[in-house]
Amino acid sequence: MTLPDIEWLHLAVRWFHLIAGVAWIGSSFYFVWQDDSLVPAPDDPDADRLGGHVWMVHGGGFYHVRKYKVAPARLPDHLHWFKWEAYATWASGMALITLVYWLGAAAYLLPAGSPLAAWQGVAIGVASVVGSWIVYDLLCRSPLARHEGALAGAVLVLVAALAYGLSLLFTGRAMFIHVGAALGTIMVANVAMVIIPNQRRMVAALLKGEAPDPVWGQRGKQRSVHNTYFTLPVLFMMISNHYPITYSTRWNWLLLLAIGLIGAGVRRIFVLRHTGAAKAWMMPLAALAFVLLAVAATPARPPRQDAAEAGQSDFPAAPFPVVQAIIRARCTACHAEHPTMAGFEEPPQGVILQTPEQIVQRAELIEKMAVTTDAMPLGNATGMMPEERAILGRWIAAGAPPP
């Protein structure tokens, strides 16, 4: 497959994943809102069977939706199932992780000097995704399921252990994506293994003229609620690869956990707003928590100097040939017109660092990716040393003077 074919394939799969995800999340958010907005319907002929109803106006039309406590007395001729959005989102997501991280394990999955072979890294990645669902499902079927607070705590421990364990084996970027994939797999497995099967049991009972067991609906509802709180953390993990400040730090697994908790908290605020229980201070508090986390997690940056001041410093900026030599040794294996690094057929993001002009032009990007963070080289595959990062930092602080 030629390079243009690969790029188009990546684009098609990523776009499809985004479209399917919007459809799934949209329907999930809508049904959570609807459940929380139901009011009693005492004048309805089926009032004894109803859990409530809600009137809505949208797009120039009025809608009246009723929810049954268990099921109607008679099954309607047409029943819409919400499942394909979830399945399509998961399938396209797994296709993406396969294309980028599993087929490109040497470049994206494993850090430099990893004792693992590429196939071993992939096996661990697959096991982390599948194993997370197994452990989560066992927790939900254990006595903890009767205590939502305890169950939530156990799931949090599961996510923390997964993030920490993968941070020891994978690049930070790959760890974030794999934790997101594990949570996404839990979400879709909730749909495929619990929610839909229980709904089918309810339909089968109705067709036999039997009353469905309310437990089937209760278990499905529990998993649906879990899914809605996973949503925002998973969305963050899916876009995290664009923000090396999150995944390239020493404590990246703790940062993942903290931002995930903030995301779940924000989702909780939205849920509380459905019933009017949210307080005005809640969203500002979540925003403040994010700001404080960002401040705490951002590494200190050396003050910038102009070229004249740099010459008087105890640690003057290195001459440009030294800077260029570091870039050539550590960066141009990937960031060249024709990369020599395995797994790269073109420079990532189109960034080329071969000429002095290109290096000076990209000084701020070099600072962001290789000085204030260790995001580049990816997985430190070329072995850039701290002293070399410091040299680049002093050159940039001096104004990135050209040769």
Secondary structure, 3 states (H helix, E strand, C coil): CCHHHHHHHHHHHHHHHHHHHHHHHHHHHHHHHHHHCCECCCCCCCCCCEEEEEEEEECCEEEEEEEECCCCCCCCCCCCCCCHHHHHHHHHHHHHHHHHHHCCHHHHHCCCCCCCCHHHHHHHHHHHHHHHHHHHHHHHHCHHHHCHHHHHHHHHHHHHHHHHHHHCCCCHHHHHHHHHHHHHHHHHHHHHHHHHHHHHHHHHHHHCCCCCCHHHHHHHHHHHHHHHHHHHHHHHHHHHHHCHHHHCCCCHHHHHHHHHHHHHHHHHHHHHHHCCCCCCCHHHHHHHHHHHHHHHHCCCCCCCCCHHHHHCCCCCCCCHHHHHHHHHHHCCCCCCCCCCCCCCCCCHHHCCCCCHHHHHHCHHHHHHHHHCCCCCCHHHCCCCCHHHHHHHHHHHHCCCCCC
